[in-house]
Amino acid sequence: MAKTRQTTSKIQGKYRFSFGPWNIDEGTDPFGPPVRKPIQLAKKMQAAKAMGFDGMQFHDDDAVPELDGKAPAQIEKEAKRVRKMLEGEGLLAEFVAPRLWFSPKTIDGAYTSNDPKHRAYAIERTKKAIDIAHYLGTRSIVLWLAREGTYIRESKNARRAILQIRDAINEFLEYDSKTVFLIEPKPNEPVDSALISTAGHAIALGYLTTNPGRVACLIETAHSILAGLDPSDDMAFALAHDKLLSVHLNDQGNLKFDQDKSFGSFNLRRAFNQIRVLEEYAYGRRGEWVGLDVKTMRTQKQDVNTKHLSNSLSTFKFLLEKVATLDKKLEADLIAARDYEELDRYILCHLMGVSY
């Protein structure tokens, strides 16, 4: 083994970090009740600032609870109050996502429901989310198409359903000329088979719209893994199309339910390669965000219920330093020699912090 020099490269990216209020939760799961007490939104904002985060993500009803029963003036008033709370902590709103999977009107899907009245509800609800985003000071809307799929394939015409999603996005593009829409793909859960399941599906859907320049994507680590793909490859694919405006970093123990583990906790090398892809692109220089979409373990007690967030942020910074100190000359030499076994060994040693 050759001796390598310790190298330090300037970090190219400009990283801003966010999480959503749902990332500090009460521990409810499908098999058990809450184990922690709820925390007010203001306290979550204070925790975000104390941990070194720059912003927060929102569902529409995180900012305006019980949204469906409120008049436009009340929605505006409540959203602007949340913006003042953010500004008071020195935080920004990264995006707003319409929560279209809780309503009784979206049991059979939102934009693709077989009931036209329910499709109309989903479109109007999304327009309210666009308004809320404007009041919060962001022009980014995330579309997690949670129930746009099937339990029974014969229940929907998949081609028509995809075009229904396209038509809905076209309506949103027309509704607000400045909003950017980020499609967050996931292959399964809560529906058996999702229509827009991968980065490729999300990007292709954007190209079908009337303004592809304002339709991008958000890649989540766990969602790529659930599709049997490597999240760093999905990020690279989206970057090649100039479509990656946000990431949700977490981790996943193979093809199980969506676990949202702390970033890097299951596969540190996979986490390293996600940051490597972002850093090689100089991610964040155009305002892109890094979201840490991680779930509190149900076993955590009340007073330590934010460690998953602070730990994930620390892991990101640790791995960013590992990317920056990678011996690029050695890497290039081993690639030129096609000695990938030695490159594999060097990467492992570098991550473990042992002599190579």
N, C-alpha and C positions, 0 to 999 in steps of 0.2 A: 504493500500500500504506500502510495506517495504521501508525503507530508504536505499539508495544505496550510496556506497562510490565512489568518483571520482577516476577513475583508468586511468593510462597512460601506454600504452604498446609501446614498441619499434616498429617503423615502419619496416616491413619486406621487402617490395618491394623497388626497385630502379627505380625511375620513370624518364623517359626522354620524353619530349613533342615535338610534331611537328604539323605543319599545312601546307597546300598547298597554292600556290599563288592564286588559285581560291577562297580561303576563305576570301580574301579582294577583293570584286568585285564592279562592277559599278551599280548594282541594276536592271539590265535587268531581266524581267520575261516574261512568254508567253503572258502577257497582256499589257506590257508597255516597253518603251525604257529605256536606261541608265538614272540614276539620279545623278551619281557621275562621276568624271573624272578618267581615268585609272591611276594606280600607277606603276612605273617601278619596275622590279623585285628586283633591288638593294635596293630600298626603302623598299620593303616588307621584305627583309632580315634584314635590319636595325631595322625595327619594331619588327620582331621576337626576335632578340637579346635583344632589350630594354624591351620587355614584359617578358623575362625569358624563352623563348623557346630554345630548344637544337638542333633542326633540322628542315628541310623542306622536304615536300613530292613533288614529281614532276610527271606530265605527261611527256611523251617523248618530246612533242612539247612545254612544258614550258621551257625546257632546250635548245631545238633546234627548234625554230619556223620554220614553213613551211618545215618540215622535209622531206616530200616525194620528194621534188625537189632537194635535196642536195646530193652531193657525199660523200662517207665514210670519206675522209680526212676532208671535211668541217664539217661534223657531229662531228668528234673527236675534232676538233679545238674549236668549239662553246661549246661543253659539258665541255671541260677542262677549258674554260674561266669561266663558271658558277661555277665549282668546286673551282677555285681560289677566286671567289666572296664569296662563302660559307666559305672558310677557313679564309678569311679576316675578317669575322664577328664572327669567332669561332663557326660556325655551321656545322652540318653534313647533308648529304642527307639520308633520311630514306629509300625511295624506289623510283622506277620509274614505272609508269603504262602506257602501250601503249594506246593511245587515239584512240580506234577503232570504235567509234560511230559517228564521225563527217564526215568521208569520204563518198563521193558518192558511193564508192565501197562497203560500208558496210550497205547499206540501208536494205538489206535482211539478215543481220547478218554478222559476221566476220568469225570465224572458222566454222560456220554452214550455211553459205550462200549456196543457191541452185546453185550458179554459181561457178564452180571450180576455175576460174581465180580470183575471189574475195576472195575465201578461201586462195589461194596462196598469195595474197596481204597481208592479215591479218597476216599470218605466217611470211612473210618477214618483215613486219612492227614491229612485236614483237621482232624479232631478232635484229633489229636496237635499240629497247628499251633496250634490254639486253646489247648491246654495250654501250649505253649511261649510263646505270646504272654503268657499270664498270668504265667508265671515271669519273663519279661523286663520285666514292668511295663507292658504295653500291652494294651488291649482291642480293638485294631483288626486286622482280618484283611482283606488284599487278595486278591481273587479275579481273577487274570488267567486267563481261560478259554481258555488257549492252544490246546488241541486239541479244543475243543468246537465242531466244525464238520464240514465234509466236504471230501474231495478229489473224490468222486463223489457227486453229489446224491442219486442213487437208493440210496446205501448206508445212509441214515438217514431216518427219518420226522422232519422238522424240527419239527413241532408237538409230537410226543411228546418229542423231545430237549429242547426248551425247558422242558417241564413236568418233565422229569427234573432239570434244573438247579434249577428252583423247588423241587422236593421235597427235593433235597439241601440247599439253603439253609434250608428249613424245619426239617430235621433239626438243622442247626447252631444255629439260633435256639433250639431246644428244649434242645440240649446245654449251652449256656451262656447265662444270662439277661442278661448284661451286655455281651457281645461285639457289636461293630458290624462289619458286613461292607461293604467297599468294592469294588464291581465296576469293574474296569478294562477298558473296551471297546477292541477293535482289530478292524479289518475283515478283515485277512488276515495270513498269516505267523505261525505255521508252517503252518496249513491254508489251502487256497485260499479257502474261504468260511466265515467265522466266523458263528456263530448270533447272538452278542451283539456287534454290530460298531460301535455308536455310543453316544453318551451317551443318546439317546432309548431305545434298546434296553435299556440297563442300568437306567435309571430305571423303565421300564415293567416290567421283570422284578421289580424290587423291590416294585412295587405288587401283584404276584401273590402275594407271600409272606404268611405269617401275621402278620408284624410289620414292615410297611413302614418304620416309624420307625427301625428298626435296620439298614436296608439302604440304603446311599448309593452314591456313585460316586467314582472317581478319574479325572481327565481328564489324559491325556498329550498334549503338543503334537504329537509325531510321529504318534500314532495318529489324531488328528483330521484331520491333513493327508493321511494315507494314505487316509482315507475321502472326500477331496475337500472337506473342511469347514474352516472357520476355527476354530482352537482357542479363541479368545476368545468366539466365539458358543456353542461347546459349554459353556464355563465359565459363561457367562451363563445358558444354558438350565438347567444343573444348579443354579445359585444360585436361579433363579426357583422351582425345586421344593424348595429348601432341602436339597439333596442333595450338595453339593460339600464333601467333608471333606479332600481332598488333591489336589494337582496334581503332575504330573511334567513339569517344564519342560525342554525341549531344543529342537532345531531339525531341520528336515527339508528336503532339496532336492527338493521336489515329489514326484510319485508314483513313488518308487523303493522299494528295500528300506528297512527300518527303520534309519535312520542314527544317531539319537541324537547329533546334532551338538551342540556347545556352544550354550547358550542365546543366541539372538540372532545367531548367526554367519552364518546364511543370509538371514534377513529380519528386520532390526531393527525395522521398523515393526510387523510382526506380533507380535513380542515385546513391544513397547511396549503394544499393545492388550490383550494378556493381562494385563499388570500393571495397566493402566488399569481393566479389569473387576474385578480383585481388589480394588484400592484403593478404588474407588467403593462397594464392598460392605463395606469395612472388614474384609477377610479376615483371619483369624487371631485375631480377638477371642474366638472360641468354641473355640479350640484347634486350628484347622485348620493343616496343615503345607504347606510348600513343599518338594517334593522336586526335586532336580536330577539327573535320570536321563540322564546324558550319558556317552558312550563315549570312552575314550582313543583318539586316532588311532593306528593301527598303527605309524606312523612315529616316534612319540615314544620317546626313549631312557629308560632306567630312572630316571635322576635327575630327569627332568622329567615324570613320568607322572601328576601330579595337576594340571597346569595347566588342564586342561579344567574341573575343578571350581572352582578359585579364579577362573578367568576368568568362568565362568558366574555365580558369586556376585557378582563385581564388576559384571557387566553388569546383573544384576537391580537392584542398588543404584543404578547410574547411571540406569537407566530409571525406577526408582521416583522419583528426584529430578525427572526430566523430567515425570512425571505430576503430581507435587506442585507444580511451577512453571508448569504450563500456565495460560495466561490464561483463566480461566473466563468472565469477562465478554465478552471478545472471542469466545470460542467460542460463547457463547449468542447474541451479537449476529449472528454469521454464520449460525447455525442459524435464527434468527428471520427473517433476510433471505433465507433459502434460497440463500445464496451458498456452495455447497459447494465450488466450485472454489477460492475464496479460503480456505476452511477447510482444504482439502487442502494448499494452499501454506503456510499458517501451520504446520500440523503438521510438514511437511517441514523448514521452516526451524528450528522448535523442536528437532527431533531432531538436525539438523546443527549446531546452535549458531551459526547465522549470523543476521545482522540481517534482520528482517522489515519 
